Amino acid sequence: MQKEKVITAKDLTKRFGDFTAVDKISFEVEKGEIFGFLGANGAGKTTAMRMLCGLSMPTSGSASVAGFDVYKQNEQIKKNIGYMSQKFSLYEDLTIRENIQFYAGIYGLTDQRIKEKTELLLKELHLEGQEKTMVRALPLGWKQKIAFSIAIVHDPAIVFLDEPTGGVDPITRREFWTLIYEASARGITIFVTTHYMDEAEYCNRVSIMVDGRIDALDSPANLMKNYSAHSMDDVFLHLARKAERSE
Amino acid sequence: MRVLKFLLQKELRQILRDPAIFRILFIMPMIQLLILPLAADYEIKNINLGVVDHDHSEYSRKLINKIVSSGYFRLKDYSATFKQGMYAIGQDKTDLILEIPAQFERGLVKEDEATLLVAVNAINGVKAGLGSAYIQGIIQDYNQNVRMQWIQFPRFNPQPTIEVASSNWYNPNMNYRLFMVPGILVMLVTMIGSTFAANNIVREKEKGTIEQINVSPIKKTQFILGKLIPFWMLALIELTIGLIIARLVYGIIPLGHYITIYIFASIYLLAILGLGLLMSTYAQTQQQSMLVSFFITMIFNLLSGLYTPIESMPQWAQIITRLNPVSYFIDVMRLVVLKGSSLSDIKYQIFALLGFAVFFNTWAILNYKKRSG
């Protein structure tokens, strides 16, 4: 049975002058999938993700996200996706509750719904009683978990996560992935970039980008088998070592 | 509308929470309004006078006394020769030398003629010009007195004299504060308007939060309005504080209506905030936006008619002042405060400012891109 495709990219390319950041990548992501988007620094992951989110105009190729075309319907795409950028994106001078309120508000949730969502979110993150804390005062791991929860506060079809666990301790990383699994169980498709190979193994399928191209795309188990590797680490090293360009 | 509500709520929370914004908004302008008008006075006083008196007569002493007692001059140097007098100018001890020739008294009384030499240090052009004008006025007056004393005027003066009596309308006492305070207030409101809003957007760029806005379905117009409205309100509050200080401290009560000032200021702020937002869509860092807005507001202020009358600028500069929103507001402030102009008197300025507001804001919205190329 053919599963519903929520992201399809065909020969998607982005050039900055002479530099081809993303070179004709093609892939599909199925609904409800946790899709890992791997690659060394500078391989073009963030650029590819920004094109899919409607933040960056593709040079050529085609792609659709949640059934909308990235060229023409980028504003419709934005209603249906959540995005958590590499740069920390909450307002540090607002409290946790105010951040939730703001982001839920700009996605058009009703006051009643915002209230429900806020309570639910605080409970899920075990932050009851802390809602009046300024975000600036929180440790990084907490901020990242809140940022993720806020990125899916409007129940999008897909959420894009750009290295969400960079610089976060292993315990918090685990907790973070629990949140990802919960979101996935609710039917939200997860598109995530990461440098941690243990995290890659949590994904249903992973793609590995090298020099702007996708060099491998399969489930972690199949990849390990194909490259006769013992771990995703080996697969990644095997592929990424071929890279000619550096950061 | 609902989205805008959330944007405004967020913006106001951040502004009210930022202690720096509060200080800059309220304390800085108060200090400026309390100090600047006292210092920015066009009247030239305390001109340092050097005298080279070769005559040492009663008349020369009378002349010097008259000059010094005018209040504009301070006798700083009394030299025996002109060369020594020049030396004092060179040392920056004096600004102006008055040389009284020997035989001054005799010439004046007996021959009805005397020559005085005035030499001015023109490094400060305004001081030099006004100083020599003052001293000439005083000497003329002195001369008149001497002539009255010694010469019998003919019954019919063959040369009719024209006497000019001037009266200063709208600012009868030529009070510089009346003239400067409204202008300085405009400058303050302008700085708040152009710098704050611009910096605010650029800060979101630097922190990366703008990315989160760009990936949301917020419309560009909503985003720009969300930034414009809070700072528009802040600047009007700032204006109110300024008007209160003007009234309480300087006793400046506009002859026109306050409402006229507010209506005009509201439109003016839309224009100047639009300009600030426009700059912010180009700038990538707060340094860039600060420098650019500093540069622009400096030109705006110098070409606004605040310090120098627009009418005396060269033609090309006068044309530039027509493209300068600040000059309209300073003009209107003075018209309303000093002359009591009403809305219908300032229609032309209102239309001009509406034009600026539409122009800058449209450009800002067009140039703000949620998706990079």
Chai-1 contact restraints between the chains, C-beta under 6 A:
chainA,res_idxA,chainB,res_idxB,connection_type,confidence,min_distance_angstrom,max_distance_angstrom,comment,restraint_id
A,C53,B,V215,contact,1.0,0.0,6.0,A-B,restraint_1
A,G54,B,R371,contact,1.0,0.0,6.0,A-B,restraint_2
A,L55,B,N214,contact,1.0,0.0,6.0,A-B,restraint_3
A,L55,B,V215,contact,1.0,0.0,6.0,A-B,restraint_4
A,L55,B,R371,contact,1.0,0.0,6.0,A-B,restraint_5
A,S56,B,S372,contact,1.0,0.0,6.0,A-B,restraint_6
A,M57,B,R371,contact,1.0,0.0,6.0,A-B,restraint_7
A,M57,B,G373,contact,1.0,0.0,6.0,A-B,restraint_8
A,K78,B,S216,contact,1.0,0.0,6.0,A-B,restraint_9
A,K78,B,P217,contact,1.0,0.0,6.0,A-B,restraint_10
A,K79,B,P217,contact,1.0,0.0,6.0,A-B,restraint_11
A,Y83,B,V215,contact,1.0,0.0,6.0,A-B,restraint_12
A,S85,B,E211,contact,1.0,0.0,6.0,A-B,restraint_13
A,K87,B,G208,contact,1.0,0.0,6.0,A-B,restraint_14
A,S89,B,G208,contact,1.0,0.0,6.0,A-B,restraint_15
A,S89,B,T209,contact,1.0,0.0,6.0,A-B,restraint_16
A,S89,B,Q212,contact,1.0,0.0,6.0,A-B,restraint_17
A,D93,B,Q14,contact,1.0,0.0,6.0,A-B,restraint_18
A,D93,B,R17,contact,1.0,0.0,6.0,A-B,restraint_19
A,F102,B,F6,contact,1.0,0.0,6.0,A-B,restraint_20
A,F102,B,K10,contact,1.0,0.0,6.0,A-B,restraint_21
A,G105,B,F6,contact,1.0,0.0,6.0,A-B,restraint_22
A,I106,B,V3,contact,1.0,0.0,6.0,A-B,restraint_23
A,I106,B,F6,contact,1.0,0.0,6.0,A-B,restraint_24
A,I106,B,S216,contact,1.0,0.0,6.0,A-B,restraint_25
A,I106,B,I218,contact,1.0,0.0,6.0,A-B,restraint_26
